[in-house]
Amino acid sequence: MALKKLKVGITYDLRDDYLKEGYSPEEIAEFDFPSTIDALEKTIQDIGYQTDRIGNIKSLVRRLAAGDRWNLVFNIAEGMYGFGREAQVPALLDAYKIPYTFSDALALSLTLHKGITKHIVRDLCISTPDFCVLESAADLPKVKMPYPLFAKPVAEGTGKGINPASKINSRQELDKTCRDLLKTFKQPVLLETYLPGREFTVGILGSGAEARALGAMEILLNPNAEQHAYSYENKERCEELVQYKLATDKEARRAMETALKVWQALNLKDAGRVDLRSDAAGVPNFMEVNPLAGLHPVHSDLPIICTKVGISYQELISSIIASALKRVNE
């Protein structure tokens, strides 16, 4: 199909829409700024496609019911509720046989739950810190892992729920931090062995055997940043609290190899990021994967990695669409 005739819908969750409904900035931290959607739409148009802003899943439902259809949907909608929230738009599009970018409903449901993802990764003999999942406060007495530990919500992104209290050094801290997380986020808590080494995020482009690791970006916290983790506060104020360095040494290359292995094992598609942290021996361990990575051209990690390795924002978006369209033509 000629590019000028190919219509690309764009699904997304806009922060402003939810702030107007009374949600707090942290509750909608994973959602997009208008500037991200503006940049994304302009880039898709510059490549040569027609665009149609759809918006969130409720808007998609209304548009589908009205009979609207698209040749491809560029989906970055995160969803609001449930462990399947990132999978809702892909599942709906599958029902209408409308192709879309990025991973399918199965993969997005799996990877949103960090505990289940780590079970699979560990079964594949890929390094990941020891962990347990606390379903409720009743599970706290069962924790036998040695300190220090690290706690975070099992199904959040953008550093939500991560702060200086996330690193746990005692039973008292364990009890308070986990109870606070359970109450605030109303979901299980992932408890992991704390790793003291370097922190990397690896950009991935492509699907299956054609996927490749673009580069390993090391996350370096400034002295005035919240320490021990790439927290919500550090991410929201990254310009002043964080330094990003493209790492190319042996440890970074090993992080890239591990990230690509995870990406392919979980059958993730088109583009995304894998986060890793090294243990005391300098071995990068899998922490979590983001198959719907942020796409702000300047502030999001994946585009930052691309810029550092010489890939323009337009090249990134074009490659994502080309990867998705290849599935349509198979």
C-alpha positions in Angstrom: 0.0 0.0 0.0 1.4 3.4 -0.9 2.5 5.5 2.0 0.2 8.4 1.2 -2.8 6.1 1.4 -1.8 4.4 4.7 -3.7 5.8 7.6 -2.1 5.6 11.0 -4.2 6.1 14.2 -2.5 7.1 17.4 -3.6 5.7 20.8 -2.3 7.3 24.0 -3.2 8.4 27.5 -2.7 12.2 28.0 -1.7 13.4 31.4 -3.8 16.6 31.0 -7.0 14.6 30.5 -6.6 12.7 33.8 -5.4 15.7 35.8 -8.7 17.4 34.9 -10.5 14.4 36.3 -8.7 14.9 39.7 -5.9 12.3 39.5 -2.6 13.2 41.1 0.6 13.8 39.1 2.1 10.5 40.5 -1.0 8.5 39.6 -0.7 9.5 35.9 3.1 9.7 35.8 3.3 7.0 33.0 1.0 9.0 30.7 2.1 11.4 28.0 2.5 15.2 27.7 0.9 16.9 24.8 4.4 17.7 23.4 5.1 14.0 23.1 2.0 13.4 21.0 2.7 16.5 18.9 6.2 15.3 18.2 5.1 11.8 17.4 2.3 12.8 15.1 4.5 15.3 13.2 7.2 12.7 12.8 4.7 10.1 11.4 3.4 12.7 9.0 7.0 13.7 8.0 7.7 10.0 7.1 4.8 10.2 4.7 1.7 8.7 6.5 -1.7 10.1 7.2 -2.4 10.4 11.0 -5.5 10.3 13.1 -5.4 11.1 16.8 -7.6 8.5 18.6 -6.6 9.0 22.3 -7.3 6.6 25.1 -9.2 3.3 25.1 -12.6 4.9 25.8 -12.0 7.1 22.7 -11.0 4.1 20.8 -14.2 2.2 21.8 -16.3 5.2 20.6 -14.4 5.4 17.3 -14.7 1.7 16.6 -18.4 1.7 17.4 -18.8 4.6 14.9 -17.2 2.5 12.2 -13.7 4.1 12.1 -10.8 2.0 11.0 -7.1 2.4 10.4 -4.4 0.6 8.4 -2.2 0.7 11.5 -2.5 2.0 15.0 0.6 3.5 16.7 -0.2 2.4 20.2 1.4 4.0 23.3 -1.7 3.8 25.6 -0.7 2.7 29.1 -4.2 2.2 30.5 -5.4 3.0 34.0 -6.6 0.0 35.9 -5.7 -3.7 36.4 -2.7 -5.9 35.5 -4.0 -6.0 31.9 -4.2 -2.2 31.5 -1.4 -2.0 28.9 -3.0 -4.9 27.0 -6.4 -3.4 26.7 -5.9 -1.4 23.5 -4.0 -4.3 21.7 -6.7 -6.8 22.7 -9.4 -4.6 21.4 -7.5 -4.0 18.2 -7.0 -7.7 17.8 -10.7 -8.2 18.0 -11.2 -5.9 15.0 -8.1 -7.3 13.2 -6.5 -3.9 13.1 -2.6 -4.1 13.2 -0.7 -2.0 15.7 2.8 -1.2 16.8 4.7 -2.8 19.8 3.9 -6.0 21.7 0.7 -7.9 21.8 -1.8 -8.3 24.7 -0.2 -11.4 26.1 3.3 -9.9 26.3 2.1 -6.6 27.7 0.0 -8.3 30.5 3.0 -10.5 31.4 5.6 -7.8 31.5 3.5 -5.3 33.5 3.7 -7.8 36.4 7.3 -7.6 37.4 7.1 -10.7 39.7 5.7 -13.1 37.0 8.2 -11.7 34.5 11.1 -12.4 36.8 9.8 -16.0 37.4 10.1 -16.6 33.6 13.4 -14.8 33.3 14.9 -16.8 36.2 13.6 -20.1 34.7 15.5 -19.2 31.5 18.7 -19.0 33.7 19.1 -15.3 33.1 20.6 -13.4 36.0 18.0 -11.5 38.1 18.1 -10.7 41.9 16.4 -13.0 44.3 12.9 -11.9 45.0 9.5 -12.6 46.5 6.1 -11.0 46.0 4.1 -9.9 49.0 0.3 -10.1 48.3 -0.6 -8.6 51.6 0.9 -7.6 55.0 0.2 -11.2 56.1 3.2 -12.2 54.0 5.7 -10.0 55.8 6.6 -12.6 58.5 7.5 -15.1 55.7 10.3 -12.9 54.3 13.6 -14.7 55.0 15.8 -12.9 52.5 19.0 -11.1 53.8 19.2 -7.3 54.0 19.5 -5.0 52.2 16.4 -5.4 50.2 14.5 -3.3 47.7 10.7 -2.9 47.6 8.5 -1.5 44.8 4.9 -1.9 43.5 4.7 -5.0 41.3 3.0 -3.4 38.4 4.0 0.3 38.1 6.4 2.2 35.9 8.2 5.6 35.7 9.6 5.0 39.2 6.2 5.1 40.9 6.4 4.0 44.5 10.2 4.2 44.5 11.9 6.6 46.9 14.7 6.6 49.5 12.6 4.3 51.8 12.7 1.6 49.0 16.1 0.4 50.1 15.4 -1.6 53.3 18.0 -2.4 56.0 15.9 -3.9 58.8 12.7 -5.7 59.8 11.2 -2.4 61.0 11.9 -0.7 57.7 10.6 -3.7 55.8 7.3 -3.6 57.7 6.7 0.1 57.3 7.8 0.4 53.6 5.8 -2.6 52.4 2.7 -1.6 54.4 2.9 1.9 52.9 3.2 0.5 49.4 0.4 -2.0 49.8 -1.9 0.7 51.1 -1.0 3.4 48.6 -0.9 1.3 45.4 -3.4 -1.4 46.3 -1.4 -4.1 44.6 1.3 -6.6 45.6 4.8 -5.5 46.4 7.9 -6.9 44.7 10.7 -7.4 47.2 14.2 -8.0 45.8 17.8 -8.4 47.0 19.4 -5.0 46.7 22.1 -4.9 44.1 24.9 -2.3 44.8 26.4 -2.1 41.2 25.9 0.1 38.2 22.5 0.7 36.7 21.9 0.4 32.9 18.9 0.8 30.6 19.3 -0.8 27.2 17.4 0.3 24.1 16.1 -2.5 21.9 14.9 -2.1 18.3 13.1 -4.8 16.3 11.3 -8.1 16.8 12.4 -11.7 17.0 15.7 -12.7 15.4 15.9 -9.2 13.9 15.9 -7.4 17.2 19.1 -5.7 18.2 20.4 -3.9 21.3 21.1 -0.3 20.4 23.2 0.7 23.4 23.5 0.6 27.1 22.9 3.9 28.9 24.3 4.1 32.4 22.1 6.0 35.0 24.3 8.2 37.2 22.7 10.0 40.1 23.9 13.4 41.1 24.7 14.1 44.7 21.4 16.0 45.2 19.3 13.1 43.8 17.5 10.5 45.8 20.1 7.8 46.1 20.0 4.0 45.6 17.5 4.0 42.7 16.2 5.7 39.5 13.2 6.8 41.5 10.0 8.7 40.6 11.4 12.0 41.8 14.7 11.4 39.9 12.9 10.6 36.7 10.5 13.6 37.0 13.5 16.0 37.6 16.0 14.1 35.5 17.6 17.3 34.0 18.9 18.4 37.3 19.2 15.1 39.2 20.5 12.5 36.7 23.3 12.1 34.2 23.1 9.7 31.3 26.2 8.2 29.9 26.5 5.8 27.0 28.6 2.9 28.3 30.7 0.7 26.0 32.9 -1.3 28.4 32.7 -5.1 28.9 30.1 -4.8 31.7 27.9 -2.6 29.5 28.2 -5.0 26.6 27.2 -7.9 28.8 24.2 -5.8 29.9 23.2 -5.4 26.2 23.6 -9.2 25.6 21.4 -10.0 28.6 18.8 -7.4 27.6 18.5 -8.8 24.1 18.2 -12.3 25.4 15.2 -11.2 27.6 13.6 -9.3 24.8 13.7 -12.3 22.4 12.7 -14.8 25.1 9.6 -12.8 26.0 8.7 -12.3 22.3 8.6 -8.6 22.5 8.2 -6.5 19.4 9.3 -3.3 17.6 11.1 -1.3 20.3 11.5 -0.9 24.0 13.9 -0.8 26.9 15.3 -3.3 29.4 16.5 -2.1 32.8 19.4 -3.9 34.5 21.6 -3.4 37.6 24.9 -5.1 38.4 25.6 -7.2 41.5 28.7 -6.9 43.7 30.7 -9.0 41.2 29.8 -6.6 38.3 27.3 -9.0 36.6 24.4 -7.1 35.1 21.1 -8.5 36.4 17.7 -8.2 34.8 15.4 -5.9 36.7 12.4 -5.1 34.5 11.4 -4.5 30.9 9.5 -1.7 29.3 7.8 -2.8 26.0 5.9 0.6 25.8 8.9 2.9 26.4 8.4 6.7 26.6 8.8 8.4 23.3 9.3 12.1 24.1 12.1 13.0 21.7 14.3 14.8 24.3 13.3 13.5 27.7 12.5 9.8 27.3 15.2 7.2 27.8 14.8 5.3 24.5 15.1 8.4 22.3 18.0 9.6 24.4 19.8 6.3 23.8 19.1 6.6 20.1 20.5 10.1 20.0 23.6 8.9 21.7 24.2 6.2 19.1 23.4 8.4 16.1 19.8 7.3 15.4 17.5 10.3 14.8 14.0 10.4 16.3 12.5 10.1 12.8 14.6 7.0 12.1 13.4 5.5 15.4 9.7 6.0 14.7 10.2 4.9 11.1 11.9 1.7 12.2 9.1 1.0 14.7 6.4 1.4 12.0 8.4 -0.7 9.5 8.8 -3.5 12.1 5.0 -3.5 12.8 4.1 -3.4 9.1 6.3 -6.4 8.4 4.0 -8.5 10.6 1.0 -7.3 8.5 2.6 -8.5 5.3 3.8 -11.9 6.7 
